[in-house]
Amino acid sequence: MDAVEIYVSGVVQGVGFRYYTSKIAKELGIKGFVKNLPDGRVYIYAVGEKNALEKFISYVRQGPPLAVVRDVEIRSAELKEFERFEVRR
């Protein structure tokens, strides 16, 4: 299992990005969480198998139909245990 922190910028708040991310994560078996940041970005902490994370990141780069993803920053993260993927405020 690998863990990553993902910072997504662009038009990514108020367009269903967190719920889109949650749906894709659940389909791919990714655990962790997604939340909006005060600076307008979206933060994602994701844990999963390497191949699943790669697919997940490709969906994050695309975003839901109303989103405009301008940048995706990915960092390796410390592995933490999560039972599911959740949307946080």
N, C-alpha and C positions, 0 to 999 in steps of 0.2 A: 504494500500500500504506500502511496505517495500522498503528500499534502502540498497544496499551493495556496497562496494568497493572490487574488486577482483584483486589480483596480481598473474599472472601466469608466472612461470619460466620453463626453459628447452629450447628445440629447438622450439621457438614460434614466431620468427620473420623471414620473408622471406619465409613462408610456407603457406600463405593464412589464417592465424589465425584470423586476424581482420575481414576479409570478411565472413569467416565461422561463427564467433561470431555474426556478424550483421544479417546474414540470419536466424540463430536460434532465435535471439532476436525478430525479426519481426514476425516469425511464432508463438512465444509464447506471443506476446503482451508486451514485455519488452521494456522500454524506457531508454535512457541514451547514453553512448558512449564507444568506445574502442579506445585505442591508444598504440603505441609502446613507451616504455621508453628507455632512453639512456643506461641503464644498461643491456639491452637485454630482460627484462621482458615485458609482456603486461599488461596494466592497463585497467580495466573495471569498469565503474560506471553504475549500473543497478537498475532500479526502476520497481516494478511490484508486483502482488499478490504473496503471500508466496509460493503457490504450483507452480506457473509459475517460480519463482526464483529458487526453488529447482530443477526443470527440467533443467532450463538453466544452473545451476552450474554443473549438471551431464554431460551435453554436453561440457562445458568448460573443465572439468577434462579429457575428452576424446580427444578433439581437432580434427582438420582435419587430413586426412591420413598422411601427411608429417610431422606433428608436433610430438614432444616427450615432453609431459607434465611431468615435474619432481615434481613440487610443485604448489599448489593452496592455497593462503592465502586469507581468506574472513574476512572482517571487516564490522560491522554495520556502516551505513553512515547516515548523515543528509539528510532528504528527500528534493529533489529539483525537480522542474517541468521541464519536457522535452516533446516535442511534438512527438518525434520519437527517434529511435536509429540511431546513426551516427558513421561513421568511421572517426577518426581524425588522423592527422599526428603527 
